[in-house]
């Protein structure tokens, strides 16, 4: 899924306020996985919520696709 742990991604995104578009889509795909532990599940939910609220910016999108 990701080249590093979800906790590492959470720390990186929390510090920078940005998430790569590929990481974002991988998190969305990982959410329904039943193999996630409670901590990872909650971290993913928090990151996706932060993106929806605008607290975290998704970067790496094609500027023509952004609206």
N, C-alpha and C positions, 0 to 999 in steps of 0.2 A: 504494500500500500504506500507508505511514506518511507523515505530513506532514513528517518529518525523517529524517535518516539513522539507520541502525542503530547506528552508533558514538555518535551523540548520545543515542539512547535508552539505550544501555548505560551511558553516563556518568551520565545522569539517574537511572536505576534504581539504579545502584551507590551513588550518593550518598544517595538517599532511602530505599532499601530497600523501595520500593513500585512497582507497575506497575498501570496502568489495565487493567481487564478487556478493553476493546476492543483495546488495544495487545497484550495477551497473546494473544488469539485471532488477531490479525493476524500475530504472530510464528509461531504454530503453523501458520498457513496458508502462510506464506512459506517454511517450512523445506524442503518438498519441491521448491521451485523450483530449476531447474537454472541459472538466471541469477545465482545468488548467488556472490560471490567467496568465497575461503576464509576471509578475516577475518570477513565478515558471517555466514557459516555457523557459524563457531566462537562468535561472540558470541551468536547466537540460541541455540545449544545450551547455552552457559553460563547465559544468562538463564533458560531453561526448567528447567535443572537446579537453579538457585537457588530457583525457585518450588517445585519438587517437594520440595526439602530443607527448605523453610520459612525460608530466609534472605531471601527476597523475598516480600512480601505482595501478593496481587492485591486491588485496591480497586475499588469501584464496583459490587459485586455486590448484588443484592437480599438483605437480611438473612434473608428467609424461605427463600431458596434455599441458603444456606450451611449445610453440615453436615459 
